[in-house]
Amino acid sequence: MILPIIAYGDPVLRKVGSDIDKDYPNLPELISNMWETMYNASGVGLAAPQIGLPIRLFLVDTTPFSDDEDLTLEEQKQLDGFKKVFINAKIEEETGSEWAFNEGCLSIPDIREDVNRKDTITISYLDENFKQHSKTYDGLLARVIQHEYDHIEGILFTDKLSTLKKRLLKGRLANISKGKINVEYRMRFPSLKKGR
């Protein structure tokens, strides 16, 4: 089932997610709905807060990035078919040089900005079968994971922009939270909640 994606301005996007256990209600169905929602919106990652749940769950499928001609063959291979569920994730370490990449977010449609992030991360997490993993990722893979991880920490990519950039985007961000935007997928806007 395709779920509405929560727009910028909703308090759920600012909550630090809670850990979950394997008895979390309807977890397989929730994960399946999140994949369907993400693909419907042409995303490469989706975190539970973006569908209104303040829990430590996100998923990533970087396959769409794998046909980018600016990437090396090795990078394309790394991204192709990388599809994972991350539960109760914890970034243990971020290393390497910071580098800029143009990021966007399904909760903040039509805004893309260069964001600086460290090149390499080590992350521990549970998969959808609650098997424990600890992995190191770098490059674009690390960036996508960092972006989604930020969501379960209550952080948005716009938080990482300069004060000037934030000021310049203020009006556009306010319009997104009011639903004054054309978007190709289902969204829920905080300023349009029932009863207001």
C-alpha positions as CSV (number, residue, x, y, z in Angstrom):
1,M,0.0,0.0,0.0
2,I,1.3,3.4,-0.9
3,L,1.5,5.7,2.1
4,P,1.5,9.5,2.1
5,I,4.9,11.0,2.7
6,I,5.1,13.5,5.5
7,A,6.1,17.0,4.4
8,Y,8.6,19.4,5.9
9,G,7.3,21.1,9.0
10,D,5.7,18.1,10.6
11,P,7.0,17.6,14.2
12,V,7.5,13.8,13.5
13,L,10.4,14.7,11.2
14,R,12.2,16.2,14.3
15,K,11.8,13.3,16.6
16,V,14.7,11.0,17.4
17,G,13.3,7.5,16.6
18,S,12.8,4.8,19.1
19,D,14.3,1.3,18.8
20,I,11.9,-1.5,17.8
21,D,11.9,-5.2,18.4
22,K,10.8,-8.1,16.2
23,D,7.3,-7.9,17.8
24,Y,6.7,-4.5,16.4
25,P,3.1,-4.6,15.0
26,N,2.8,-5.7,11.3
27,L,6.5,-5.0,10.7
28,P,6.8,-7.1,7.4
29,E,3.7,-5.3,6.0
30,L,5.1,-1.9,7.1
31,I,8.5,-2.7,5.3
32,S,6.6,-3.8,2.2
33,N,4.5,-0.6,2.2
34,M,7.6,1.5,2.7
35,W,9.3,-0.1,-0.4
36,E,6.1,0.5,-2.4
37,T,5.9,4.1,-1.2
38,M,9.5,4.8,-1.9
39,Y,9.4,3.3,-5.5
40,N,6.2,5.2,-6.2
41,A,7.9,8.5,-5.4
42,S,11.1,7.5,-7.3
43,G,13.2,7.6,-4.1
44,V,16.4,5.8,-3.3
45,G,15.7,5.8,0.5
46,L,12.9,6.2,2.9
47,A,12.8,6.4,6.7
48,A,9.9,5.6,9.0
49,P,9.5,9.2,10.2
50,Q,8.8,10.2,6.6
51,I,5.6,8.1,6.9
52,G,4.8,9.4,10.3
53,L,6.4,6.8,12.6
54,P,9.1,7.9,15.0
55,I,11.0,4.6,15.0
56,R,14.5,3.6,14.0
57,L,13.8,2.0,10.6
58,F,14.8,3.0,7.1
59,L,15.4,1.4,3.8
60,V,17.7,2.1,0.9
61,D,17.9,0.9,-2.8
62,T,20.6,2.7,-4.7
63,T,20.0,0.8,-8.0
64,P,18.7,4.0,-9.8
65,F,22.1,5.7,-9.2
66,S,24.0,2.8,-10.8
67,D,23.5,4.0,-14.4
68,D,25.1,7.5,-13.7
69,E,27.8,7.9,-16.3
70,D,29.8,10.2,-14.0
71,L,30.6,7.3,-11.7
72,T,33.4,4.8,-12.1
73,L,32.5,1.2,-13.1
74,E,33.4,0.1,-9.6
75,E,31.0,2.7,-8.1
76,Q,28.2,1.7,-10.5
77,K,28.7,-2.0,-9.5
78,Q,28.6,-1.1,-5.8
79,L,25.3,0.8,-6.2
80,D,23.6,-1.7,-8.5
81,G,21.2,-3.9,-6.6
82,F,22.2,-2.5,-3.2
83,K,18.9,-2.9,-1.4
84,K,18.8,-3.1,2.4
85,V,16.5,-2.6,5.4
86,F,18.2,-0.9,8.4
87,I,16.6,-1.4,11.9
88,N,17.9,0.2,15.1
89,A,20.9,1.5,13.1
90,K,23.8,3.3,14.9
91,I,26.6,5.0,13.0
92,E,29.7,4.0,14.9
93,E,32.2,6.1,13.0
94,E,32.4,8.7,10.1
95,T,35.8,9.1,8.5
96,G,37.5,10.4,5.4
97,S,37.3,13.8,3.7
98,E,34.1,15.7,3.6
99,W,32.7,16.1,0.0
100,A,29.7,17.9,-1.4
101,F,26.9,16.2,-3.3
102,N,23.5,17.6,-4.5
103,E,20.9,16.1,-2.2
104,G,17.1,16.1,-2.2
105,C,14.5,14.6,0.0
106,L,11.0,13.1,-0.6
107,S,9.7,15.2,2.4
108,I,11.2,18.4,0.9
109,P,10.2,18.2,-2.8
110,D,11.7,20.5,-5.4
111,I,14.6,21.6,-3.2
112,R,18.1,20.3,-3.9
113,E,21.2,21.6,-2.4
114,D,24.9,20.6,-2.0
115,V,25.5,18.9,1.3
116,N,28.9,18.1,2.8
117,R,29.3,14.7,4.4
118,K,32.3,12.5,5.4
119,D,33.2,9.9,2.8
120,T,33.2,6.7,4.9
121,I,30.9,5.3,7.6
122,T,30.8,2.2,9.8
123,I,27.2,1.4,10.8
124,S,25.7,-1.4,13.0
125,Y,22.1,-2.4,12.3
126,L,19.6,-5.2,12.3
127,D,18.2,-6.4,9.0
128,E,14.5,-7.3,8.5
129,N,15.1,-10.7,10.0
130,F,16.7,-9.1,13.1
131,K,20.2,-10.4,12.2
132,Q,22.9,-8.1,13.5
133,H,25.4,-6.5,11.0
134,S,28.3,-4.1,11.2
135,K,29.4,-2.7,7.9
136,T,31.6,0.0,6.4
137,Y,30.4,1.9,3.4
138,D,31.9,4.7,1.4
139,G,31.1,7.1,-1.4
140,L,27.5,7.5,-2.6
141,L,26.4,4.5,-0.7
142,A,27.6,6.0,2.6
143,R,25.9,9.3,1.7
144,V,22.5,7.7,1.0
145,I,22.7,5.8,4.3
146,Q,23.8,9.0,6.2
147,H,20.9,10.9,4.7
148,E,18.3,8.3,5.8
149,Y,20.1,7.8,9.2
150,D,19.7,11.5,9.8
151,H,15.9,11.1,9.5
152,I,15.8,8.6,12.4
153,E,17.9,11.2,14.4
154,G,15.4,14.0,13.7
155,I,17.8,15.7,11.2
156,L,17.0,17.0,7.7
157,F,19.5,17.8,5.0
158,T,18.5,21.4,5.1
159,D,19.9,21.6,8.7
160,K,23.3,21.1,7.2
161,L,23.1,24.2,5.0
162,S,24.7,27.6,5.7
163,T,22.7,30.2,7.6
164,L,22.4,32.2,4.4
165,K,21.1,29.2,2.4
166,K,18.6,28.5,5.1
167,R,17.3,32.1,5.0
168,L,17.0,32.0,1.2
169,L,15.0,28.7,1.4
170,K,12.7,29.8,4.2
171,G,9.8,30.9,2.0
172,R,10.0,27.8,-0.2
173,L,10.1,25.5,2.9
174,A,7.1,27.3,4.4
175,N,5.2,26.7,1.1
176,I,6.0,23.0,1.2
177,S,4.6,22.7,4.8
178,K,1.4,24.5,3.6
179,G,1.0,22.1,0.6
180,K,1.7,24.9,-1.9
181,I,3.6,22.6,-4.2
182,N,3.0,20.3,-7.1
183,V,4.2,16.8,-6.4
184,E,3.7,13.5,-8.2
185,Y,3.2,11.4,-5.1
186,R,0.9,11.3,-2.1
187,M,1.9,13.7,0.7
188,R,0.6,14.8,4.1
189,F,1.2,18.5,4.9
190,P,1.4,19.7,8.5
191,S,-0.5,23.0,7.8
192,L,-3.4,21.2,6.2
193,K,-4.2,18.8,9.0
194,K,-7.9,18.1,9.6
195,G,-9.6,20.6,12.0
196,R,-7.4,23.5,11.0
